[in-house]
Amino acid sequence: MMITKEKTASIVAEFGKEFGASEKDSGCAAVQVAILTERINNLKEHFGSHKHDYSSNRGLLKMIGRRRRLLKYVSTENEDNYKSLIKKLGLRK
């Protein structure tokens, strides 16, 4: 359910090169959105078999809200980065 350090490091390296200053820039908003998207997708799989896990559902909703706010920030800073991030992550179909 949790993403491993190696998976997080690979996400940071992949998105850091494209959107951030370096491969280790985990504070970049685009990198944070990518990490949150991975965590949200893992929780979606969890809810397939645990439909009544309401405390995890609350955490999921908080993560979705945080990702929404970060995406709003990215869209106000650079529209081109926002569009490429959305396309790469498969959001907003």
N, C-alpha and C positions, 0 to 999 in steps of 0.2 A: 504494500500500500504506500509506504514512504518511498521517495526516490533516493537512490544511493548518492554518495558523494561523487562517485565516478560519473553518474548520469548528470548530476548538477554541473560538474566540471566540463563535461562535453557540451552541455547547453550553453554555458558561459563562453566557452571557446568558440562555438559556432556563431552565436549571436553577437558576441563581443567584437569579433572581427568585422562583422557587417555593419553593426549599428553603434558600437561603442568606440572607445579610444584604443583599447588593447584587448588581448585574449583573456585577460584576468579582470576585466572591468565588470564585476558582478553588480555594481550599483547603478548601472545604466538602466533607465526605465524599460527599454525594449528587452533587455536581458531578464529583468524581473518579471515582465509580462510572460516571457517564454517559460520561465520556471513555474510561475503560477498556473499556466495553461497545462503543463505536464502534471502538476499536482491535482488539478481539477479533473483531468482525464482519468487519473488513477482512482479518484474518489467516485467517479461515475461508474467505473467497473465494480467498486465495492457495493454500491447501492443496488446493483443487479441482484445480489443475493441477500442483502440486509436492508430490506425496505423500511423497517421500523427503527432504524438507527437515527434518532432525532438529534442527538448531540453532534454527531458527525455532519448531519445535514445543516446545522447551524454554522459549523465551521466552513462547510462548502459555500454557503451563501455569503459569508464574510470574505472568503477568497475571491468569489466572483465580483463582489463589490470593490475590492481592492484592485483587481485587474481592470475593472471598468474605469476607475479613477486614473490609473496609470495610463490606460489607453487614451483617455481624454487629454492627459498631459502631453503624451507623445503627439497627438494630433494637433495640439496648439503650437508645439515647438517646431515640428517639421512634417508637413503634409505628405511628402514623398516617402519618408521613413515610415510613417503610419500606414500608408497603403501597402508598402512592401512587407511590413510586419504582419498585417492582417492576411495578406495573401500567403505568406510563408507558413503561418500558423493555422490557416484554414478557418479563420473566424469570420463572422459577419457574411454569411453566404447569401 
